[in-house]
């Protein structure tokens, strides 16, 4: 229940935050926020992965990792939305829904082609998202599935002591 509430808060924040004040109006602030938020999420993901690898019984990777994945999707979406304020960066990206859609399509490696990064900054962020997904999100998902598999293999007796 708490996880759903936090995930909902991230989504609501994405739609309510004043992202229109970022992008070409404040490029330095935009890039700094992007770098800081992405770094924080990456560090938190690595911390959760470490907890799984060390088999820390007090960790809750199922909750934390899934929320960090939701947060990382919204960090990229917000960045794409801010970049799209500059008319030379994207073709077909105009709204926050467009940005979220492009982020998910890129994450899923579907690539419909209806929204395309045209500018160099948009292409750099898209490359970063692909690399970030391969490294951090794949490692986090692997750690999470490993933990779940271990819990199933160990059975209910071991799971109760956790």
C-alpha positions in Angstrom: 0.0 0.0 0.0 2.8 2.4 0.9 4.7 1.5 -2.3 1.6 2.3 -4.4 1.2 5.6 -2.6 4.8 6.6 -3.2 4.6 5.6 -6.8 1.4 7.6 -7.2 3.1 10.6 -5.5 6.0 10.4 -8.0 3.5 10.4 -10.9 1.5 13.3 -9.5 4.7 15.3 -8.8 5.8 14.7 -12.4 2.6 16.2 -13.7 2.5 19.1 -11.2 6.1 20.2 -10.9 6.9 23.4 -12.8 9.0 21.7 -15.5 8.1 24.5 -17.9 10.7 26.6 -16.1 13.5 24.3 -17.1 15.0 23.5 -20.5 16.3 26.4 -22.6 15.2 29.0 -20.0 17.6 27.5 -17.4 20.0 25.1 -19.1 22.5 24.9 -16.3 19.9 24.3 -13.6 18.2 21.7 -15.9 21.4 19.7 -16.5 22.5 19.9 -12.8 19.1 18.6 -11.7 19.2 15.8 -14.2 22.7 14.8 -13.2 22.0 15.0 -9.5 18.7 13.1 -9.6 20.0 10.4 -11.9 23.1 10.0 -9.7 21.1 9.8 -6.5 18.8 7.1 -8.1 21.8 5.2 -9.4 23.5 5.2 -6.0 20.3 4.1 -4.3 19.8 1.3 -6.8 23.4 0.1 -6.3 22.9 0.2 -2.5 19.8 -2.1 -3.0 21.7 -4.4 -5.3 24.5 -4.6 -2.7 21.9 -5.5 0.0 20.6 -8.3 -2.2 24.1 -9.6 -2.9 25.0 -9.5 0.8 21.6 -11.2 1.6 20.7 -8.5 4.2 17.6 -9.7 5.9 16.5 -6.2 6.9 16.4 -4.9 3.3 13.2 -4.6 1.3 14.4 -4.6 -2.3 11.0 -5.4 -3.8 9.7 -2.1 -2.5 12.7 0.1 -3.0 13.9 -1.1 -6.4 10.5 -0.9 -8.0 10.1 2.7 -6.6 13.5 3.6 -7.9 12.7 2.3 -11.3 9.5 4.4 -11.4 11.5 7.4 -10.2 14.2 6.9 -12.9 11.5 6.7 -15.6 10.1 10.0 -14.4 13.5 11.7 -14.2 14.1 10.8 -17.9 10.6 11.9 -18.8 11.0 15.3 -17.1 14.3 15.8 -18.8 12.9 15.0 -22.2 10.0 17.3 -21.6 12.3 20.1 -20.6 14.5 19.5 -23.6 11.5 19.5 -25.9 10.9 23.2 -24.9 13.7 23.9 -27.4 12.1 23.3 -30.9 15.2 21.8 -32.4 15.6 18.9 -29.9 12.6 16.6 -30.6 10.1 15.8 -33.3 6.7 14.9 -32.0 7.3 15.5 -28.3 5.0 18.2 -27.0 3.4 17.1 -23.7 4.4 15.4 -20.5 2.5 12.3 -21.7 4.6 12.4 -24.9 7.7 12.5 -22.8 6.6 9.7 -20.5 5.5 7.7 -23.6 8.9 8.2 -25.3 10.7 7.2 -22.1 8.8 3.9 -21.8 9.1 3.2 -25.5 12.9 3.8 -25.3 13.1 1.7 -22.1 11.3 -1.2 -23.7 13.5 -0.8 -26.8 10.3 -0.7 -29.0 11.1 2.5 -30.8 8.0 3.3 -32.8 9.6 6.3 -34.5 6.7 8.7 -33.9 8.9 10.7 -31.5 12.5 11.2 -32.4 15.4 13.0 -30.8 16.7 15.5 -33.4 19.0 17.7 -31.4 22.4 16.6 -30.0 21.3 17.2 -26.4 18.2 15.0 -26.9 20.3 12.3 -28.5 22.8 12.4 -25.6 20.0 12.0 -23.0 18.5 9.2 -25.0 21.9 7.4 -25.2 22.3 7.9 -21.4 18.8 6.4 -20.8 19.7 3.4 -22.9 23.0 2.9 -21.1 21.5 3.6 -17.7 18.8 1.0 -18.4 21.3 -1.6 -19.5 23.5 -1.1 -16.5 21.4 0.0 -13.5 17.9 -1.1 -14.2 18.9 -4.5 -15.6 21.2 -5.0 -12.5 18.4 -4.0 -10.2 15.8 -6.2 -11.9 18.3 -9.1 -11.8 18.9 -8.5 -8.1 15.2 -8.4 -7.4 14.4 -11.6 -9.2 17.4 -13.3 -7.6 16.0 -12.3 -4.1 12.5 -13.5 -5.1 13.9 -16.8 -6.4 16.0 -17.4 -3.3 12.9 -16.7 -1.1 10.9 -19.3 -3.1 13.7 -21.9 -3.0 14.3 -21.4 0.7 10.7 -22.0 1.4 8.3 -20.5 3.9 10.4 -21.5 7.0 13.3 -19.3 6.0 11.0 -16.5 4.8 9.3 -16.2 8.2 12.6 -15.5 9.9 13.2 -12.5 7.6 
